[in-house]
């Protein structure tokens, strides 16, 4: 499953840095990576899919 952070940012009305920081904080608390990151896209990991559900 692919997630476009800009699209999500618009839906929840937060800036990209705030959204990135919140995701990173959650990953730190859960001690898992929720996304595979590249320069152009984010892809949910298996752990990310479980959290999303």
C-alpha positions as CSV (number, residue, x, y, z in Angstrom):
1,X,0.0,0.0,0.0
2,X,1.4,3.4,-1.0
3,X,0.8,6.5,1.0
4,X,1.4,10.0,-0.4
5,X,2.3,12.2,2.5
6,X,1.3,15.4,0.7
7,X,-2.2,14.0,0.1
8,X,-2.4,12.9,3.8
9,X,-1.1,16.3,4.9
10,X,-4.0,18.0,3.1
11,X,-6.6,15.7,4.6
12,X,-5.5,16.3,8.2
13,X,-4.4,19.9,7.8
14,X,-0.8,19.7,9.2
15,X,2.5,20.7,7.7
16,X,4.8,18.1,6.2
17,X,7.5,18.5,8.9
18,X,4.9,18.1,11.6
19,X,3.5,15.0,10.0
20,X,7.0,13.5,9.4
21,X,8.0,14.2,13.0
22,X,4.7,12.6,14.4
23,X,5.3,9.5,12.3
24,X,8.9,9.2,13.4
25,X,7.9,9.6,17.1
26,X,5.3,6.9,16.7
27,X,7.9,4.6,15.0
28,X,10.3,5.3,17.9
29,X,7.6,4.5,20.5
30,X,6.6,1.3,18.7
31,X,10.2,0.4,17.9
32,X,9.3,-0.5,14.3
33,X,9.5,1.2,10.9
34,X,6.0,1.9,9.6
35,X,7.1,3.0,6.2
36,X,9.7,2.2,3.6
37,X,10.9,5.6,2.5
38,X,12.3,6.8,-0.8
39,X,12.7,10.3,-2.2
40,X,9.4,10.2,-4.0
41,X,7.1,7.9,-2.1
42,X,6.2,6.1,1.1
43,X,5.2,2.4,1.2
44,X,3.7,0.9,4.3
45,X,5.6,-1.9,5.9
46,X,3.8,-5.0,7.3
47,X,3.9,-3.3,10.7
48,X,2.5,-0.1,9.2
49,X,-0.4,-2.0,7.7
50,X,-1.2,-3.5,11.1
51,X,-1.2,-0.1,12.8
52,X,-3.3,1.3,10.0
53,X,-6.0,-1.4,10.4
